[in-house]
Amino acid sequence: MLLLQSKPMAIEGRRRENLALAAICLGFLLITLDTTIVNVALGPIVADLGGSLSGAQWVVSAYTLSFAALLLSAGALADRIGARRGYLVGVTVFALGSVLCALAPSLGALIAARALQGIGAASLLPCSLALIAHAFPEPARRRRALGVWAGVSGVGVAAGPVLGGLLVGTLGWRAIFAVNPPIAVAIVVVVALTVEETPRRRHPFDPLGQFLAVAALGALVAGFILAGERGWGAPLTLASLVAGVVLAAGFVTAERRVTGPMVPPELFRRRAFSLSIGIAGIFNFGLYGALFCLSLALHLGRGLSPMETGLALLPATVTLGITAFLSSRLIARIGEWRAISIGLAMGTAAAVLMTLAADAPTGLLIAASLPLGLVSLAVPAMTAVALTDVPAARLGGASGALNGARQAGGAFGVAVLGSLLGTGLSLRPAMATVAVAYLLALAFAAAGSTAREADGREEARAVP
């Protein structure tokens, strides 16, 4: 409690700034690691606790689902209580969830603890973006900071499979969760002592919208997972999917009518923001879904050990991290929308190559996955587009919407593409779907290249 209320230390400006950015990004690294580190542990988890492929999907989806569903409220909460406080609460809850994951006695308990991790991550993520945007108001410095932030995300995705394989192979699957709490304690201390609080804005809570968001996402994800387990025509599958669509429609209707919606409608009047939200969802749909399917195909389908699976994913994931870290200078030269288009084009190429190499020798399949890492060029660019011209008091809501779309896309990617794997664990249908999805995102990016000018003309006409 004292750390939540403490003020930043009297450290020299640039040194404190660097410490603050490092601590903020380290928390983001933790929650990013947990989106991929579990993939290589699914076999040992199911062998130890029991379950099936659908159970393994829920170990992944419980995290991304609670993560995605609560991001909108978390963004609004960050505007209300301050991003610094929201960040510290998020790290603490995530650490508690990690402890419970490490101690889980059953698959159900593990899935519940993963959901708690997702709740902490949902509070942490929009707050991290809001803190960076507040600390770096000047565009060039903000772009560099976002490049570091996105690079850390790439490192998390890259390190997850390898670190997971190493820990599972040496200490067992519980170790992948046990490493989080000590790091979280260090993050809480440094952030509490170096990061300044953001401006607060009174924002009413939207319980109906939050309930409908959780219920809609949960029903849709459950429907897609059930489709892979029981078939698309099974009554329970159809009931889940129909309920999800109805609940999603209810969410949209409710958000238009409530006085304090989780996502302010005025943000979506900027076409650049709306397009970046769509791209963000498709981005994670393809990336997280592809990595999940590739991990299962290599580990369960081709018999690689967890460590071997992590090493097999290394070329693509290392490329992902390096590209994200080096992207800021390239984006400064070519612009955000062009960078988004290049990243998505590389993701499309990788999906096509993996579709063609689905039944090829393992070495060729790994080589085909390499361009997937270049898709991370789009992350800092889409983030910069979404947060450009957003008022300081709306940064939490805007970042919550952006990352809510990303995490929802990831949850759907695991569910939809996992259902396409089938019992034979064939990659071809899943990767072909990724290619089509990224082509759609490329169309959004093409529309986005003219969106900023159109937004500017509309804003100019709105000025009396």
Stockholm file with secondary structure:
# STOCKHOLM 1.0

chainA/1-464         MLLLQSKPMAIEGRRRENLALAAICLGFLLITLDTTIVNVALGPIVADLGGSLSGAQWVVSAYTLSFAALLLSAGALADRIGARRGYLVGVTVFALGSVLCALAPSLGALIAARALQGIGAASLLPCSLALIAHAFPEPARRRRALGVWAGVSGVGVAAGPVLGGLLVGTLGWRAIFAVNPPIAVAIVVVVALTVEETPRRRHPFDPLGQFLAVAALGALVAGFILAGERGWGAPLTLASLVAGVVLAAGFVTAERRVTGPMVPPELFRRRAFSLSIGIAGIFNFGLYGALFCLSLALHLGRGLSPMETGLALLPATVTLGITAFLSSRLIARIGEWRAISIGLAMGTAAAVLMTLAADAPTGLLIAASLPLGLVSLAVPAMTAVALTDVPAARLGGASGALNGARQAGGAFGVAVLGSLLGTGLSLRPAMATVAVAYLLALAFAAAGSTAREADGREEARAVP
#=GR chainA/1-464 SS CHHHHCCCCCCCHHHHHHHHHHHHHHHHHHHHHHHHTTGGGHHHHHHHHCCCHHHHHHHHHHHHHHHHHHHHHHHHHHHHHCHHHHHHHHHHHHHHHHHHHHTCCSHHHHHHHHHHHHHHHHHHHHHHHHHHHHHCCSHHHHHHHHHHHHHHHHHHHHHHHHHHHHHHHHTCTTHHHHTHHHHHHHHHHHHHHHCCCCCCCCCCCCHHHHHHHHHHHHHHHHHHHHHHHHCTTSHHHHHHHHHHHHHHHHHHHHHHHSSSCSSCGGGGGSHHHHHHHHHHHHHHHHHHHHHHHHHHIIIIISCCCHHHHHHHHHHHHHHHHHHHHHHHHHHHHHCHHHHHHHHHHHHHHHHHHHHHTTTSCHHHHHHHHGGGGGGGGHHHHHHHHHHTTCCGGGHHHHHHHHHHHHHHHHHHHHHHHHHHHTTTTCSHHHHHHHHHHHHHHHHHHHHHHHHHHHHHHHHHHHCC
#=GC SS_cons         CHHHHCCCCCCCHHHHHHHHHHHHHHHHHHHHHHHHTTGGGHHHHHHHHCCCHHHHHHHHHHHHHHHHHHHHHHHHHHHHHCHHHHHHHHHHHHHHHHHHHHTCCSHHHHHHHHHHHHHHHHHHHHHHHHHHHHHCCSHHHHHHHHHHHHHHHHHHHHHHHHHHHHHHHHTCTTHHHHTHHHHHHHHHHHHHHHCCCCCCCCCCCCHHHHHHHHHHHHHHHHHHHHHHHHCTTSHHHHHHHHHHHHHHHHHHHHHHHSSSCSSCGGGGGSHHHHHHHHHHHHHHHHHHHHHHHHHHIIIIISCCCHHHHHHHHHHHHHHHHHHHHHHHHHHHHHCHHHHHHHHHHHHHHHHHHHHHTTTSCHHHHHHHHGGGGGGGGHHHHHHHHHHTTCCGGGHHHHHHHHHHHHHHHHHHHHHHHHHHHTTTTCSHHHHHHHHHHHHHHHHHHHHHHHHHHHHHHHHHHHCC
//
